[in-house]
Amino acid sequence: MQKRKTELSRNTNETQISIKLDVDGTGKQNITTGNGMMDHLLAQLSRHSLIDMDIIAKGDIQTGWHHTIEDLGIILGKALNEALGDHKGINRMGHAFVPLDESLAFTAVDFSGRGYSVLDIKISDSDLGGLPADMIRHFLESFAREGKFNLHVKLISGQNNHHIAESIFKSLAKSIRFALTTDERQKDTIPSTKGTISD
């Protein structure tokens, strides 16, 4: 089985981001984005997907969080897609319901080679540590697009914004974990009737 690891960096006039991923890790993380809430959400994504993540990001936060969060989604998606290679042997699809107190989130993913997202999320800015709520949506859109996977997120219930955001990221992590787990019965085949996902 190929090693599903990658290292990428993104350096622009707006952000400088470096990332290391190990899809077959144990959920270890070392994450510094400049925003404590984003660090927390990415840590949940790493821990519950079992993908090891080392992420260091610096951005022009004097203009707000848009550039940093968007570029984090872009590079994380690209790194994940690169680490998967030809996607041989994976389950490909996954879904999960995850509760956190009063919040309940449902997420479904399909690593189909086509980046698309449908996000049914009601969340506002309070209790997010200064991270604008719409940046959570924008991160997920960028992550799915550049990761070339289909993403559906539905918030079923929730009042506390911190709980809502965390349940979404944990649900996403669990969905990704199952989708990227290899199935011994198809370990040498591409999980598509087309015979390819990457093209």
Legacy VTK file of the C-alpha trace (Angstrom):
# vtk DataFile Version 3.0
C-alpha trace
ASCII
DATASET POLYDATA
POINTS 199 float
0.000 0.000 0.000
1.314 3.430 -0.938
2.183 5.865 1.825
-0.563 8.446 1.969
1.508 11.412 3.101
2.177 14.830 1.660
3.786 18.190 2.371
2.622 21.403 0.732
3.118 25.120 1.143
1.243 28.149 -0.133
2.997 31.507 -0.212
1.217 34.579 -1.489
1.187 38.271 -0.634
-1.735 37.466 1.681
-0.759 34.219 3.409
2.121 31.859 4.092
0.959 28.371 4.972
2.808 25.077 5.306
1.142 21.732 5.892
2.102 18.093 6.449
-0.508 15.329 6.300
-0.437 11.625 7.056
-3.786 10.080 6.156
-2.839 6.850 7.949
-1.868 8.521 11.186
-3.313 8.474 14.700
-4.835 11.939 14.862
-1.773 13.797 16.141
-1.774 17.489 15.411
0.403 20.569 15.670
-1.696 23.475 14.415
-1.051 27.225 14.560
-3.249 29.436 12.390
-3.357 32.625 14.458
-6.998 31.986 15.364
-7.634 29.856 18.440
-11.063 28.692 17.321
-9.778 27.605 13.918
-6.934 25.746 15.633
-9.533 23.995 17.787
-11.746 23.011 14.837
-8.818 21.703 12.794
-7.627 19.751 15.845
-11.056 18.079 15.998
-10.817 17.281 12.290
-7.401 15.694 12.790
-8.192 13.806 15.997
-11.420 12.205 14.841
-10.341 11.436 11.266
-7.031 9.997 12.542
-5.202 12.127 9.974
-1.971 13.550 11.407
-1.754 17.276 10.675
1.053 19.794 11.049
-0.181 23.218 9.968
1.478 26.598 10.350
-0.290 29.622 8.888
0.432 33.324 8.887
-1.892 35.757 7.163
-2.719 39.407 6.717
-5.168 39.335 9.612
-5.182 43.138 9.736
-7.645 42.839 6.846
-9.726 40.213 8.678
-9.721 36.410 8.637
-10.974 35.841 5.097
-7.654 35.280 3.317
-6.207 33.019 6.019
-9.265 30.804 6.409
-9.901 30.530 2.669
-6.289 29.618 1.965
-6.313 27.053 4.775
-9.245 25.357 3.065
-7.486 25.493 -0.294
-4.177 24.017 0.832
-5.726 21.415 3.138
-7.937 20.219 0.287
-5.043 20.086 -2.161
-2.847 18.247 0.332
-5.523 15.660 1.079
-6.211 15.043 -2.611
-2.499 14.718 -3.343
-1.979 12.292 -0.451
-4.751 10.021 -1.752
-3.095 9.574 -5.139
-5.289 7.421 -7.375
-7.748 6.726 -4.495
-7.206 2.997 -4.942
-8.936 0.765 -2.396
-10.799 3.405 -0.377
-14.420 3.108 0.726
-14.827 6.449 -1.052
-18.079 7.466 0.675
-18.842 8.083 4.319
-21.351 9.750 6.575
-21.800 10.467 10.276
-24.203 11.960 12.784
-22.382 13.651 15.666
-24.031 15.232 18.716
-22.506 17.778 21.080
-24.921 18.642 23.873
-27.885 20.338 22.179
-26.237 20.329 18.731
-26.504 17.546 16.174
-24.731 17.634 12.812
-24.934 15.263 9.855
-22.199 15.092 7.231
-21.812 12.965 4.104
-18.798 12.848 1.789
-17.932 11.201 -1.506
-14.314 11.305 -2.676
-15.489 11.244 -6.269
-12.904 13.549 -7.838
-15.544 16.287 -8.096
-15.377 19.104 -5.583
-18.848 20.272 -4.556
-20.546 21.316 -1.329
-24.094 21.762 -0.056
-24.127 23.357 3.392
-27.334 23.674 5.380
-25.888 25.454 8.403
-27.391 28.087 10.688
-24.628 29.653 12.753
-23.836 33.178 13.946
-20.715 34.927 15.211
-21.096 34.711 19.007
-18.935 32.320 21.062
-16.560 31.574 18.183
-13.494 33.314 19.584
-13.506 36.067 16.998
-13.839 33.728 14.021
-16.652 35.015 11.778
-19.309 32.335 11.338
-19.335 32.686 7.563
-15.645 31.749 7.499
-16.624 28.263 8.684
-18.857 27.940 5.654
-16.178 29.360 3.361
-13.519 27.009 4.741
-15.734 23.975 4.122
-16.520 25.120 0.562
-12.830 25.665 -0.236
-11.785 22.390 1.409
-14.313 20.332 -0.575
-13.588 22.083 -3.866
-9.817 21.682 -3.692
-10.020 18.250 -2.056
-12.172 17.153 -4.994
-14.839 15.558 -2.838
-18.580 15.990 -2.578
-19.613 17.389 0.811
-23.069 17.679 2.328
-23.524 19.164 5.792
-26.852 19.523 7.564
-27.258 21.013 11.010
-30.171 19.133 12.542
-30.286 21.012 15.849
-28.193 23.479 17.810
-28.183 26.774 19.671
-24.653 27.343 20.949
-22.393 28.367 18.063
-19.303 26.729 19.546
-21.177 23.439 19.887
-22.564 23.766 16.354
-19.149 24.365 14.786
-17.499 21.573 16.755
-20.195 19.011 15.997
-19.893 19.848 12.277
-16.113 19.343 12.237
-16.305 16.137 14.274
-18.995 14.819 11.950
-16.878 15.720 8.938
-13.891 13.979 10.510
-15.816 10.762 11.121
-17.187 10.802 7.580
-13.720 11.300 6.117
-12.252 8.591 8.338
-14.631 5.954 6.999
-14.449 7.157 3.388
-10.643 7.009 3.314
-10.321 3.672 5.088
-9.175 0.981 2.695
-11.302 -2.091 2.058
-9.270 -5.284 1.754
-11.720 -6.662 -0.816
-10.940 -3.838 -3.227
-7.468 -2.760 -2.157
-6.086 -2.978 -5.701
-8.990 -1.349 -7.522
-10.345 2.143 -8.074
-13.776 2.520 -6.405
-15.543 3.711 -9.542
-17.173 2.013 -12.523
-15.267 4.513 -14.678
-11.995 3.022 -13.520
-10.663 6.406 -12.452
-11.352 9.108 -9.909
-8.336 11.356 -10.374
-9.019 12.079 -14.078
LINES 1 200
199 0 1 2 3 4 5 6 7 8 9 10 11 12 13 14 15 16 17 18 19 20 21 22 23 24 25 26 27 28 29 30 31 32 33 34 35 36 37 38 39 40 41 42 43 44 45 46 47 48 49 50 51 52 53 54 55 56 57 58 59 60 61 62 63 64 65 66 67 68 69 70 71 72 73 74 75 76 77 78 79 80 81 82 83 84 85 86 87 88 89 90 91 92 93 94 95 96 97 98 99 100 101 102 103 104 105 106 107 108 109 110 111 112 113 114 115 116 117 118 119 120 121 122 123 124 125 126 127 128 129 130 131 132 133 134 135 136 137 138 139 140 141 142 143 144 145 146 147 148 149 150 151 152 153 154 155 156 157 158 159 160 161 162 163 164 165 166 167 168 169 170 171 172 173 174 175 176 177 178 179 180 181 182 183 184 185 186 187 188 189 190 191 192 193 194 195 196 197 198
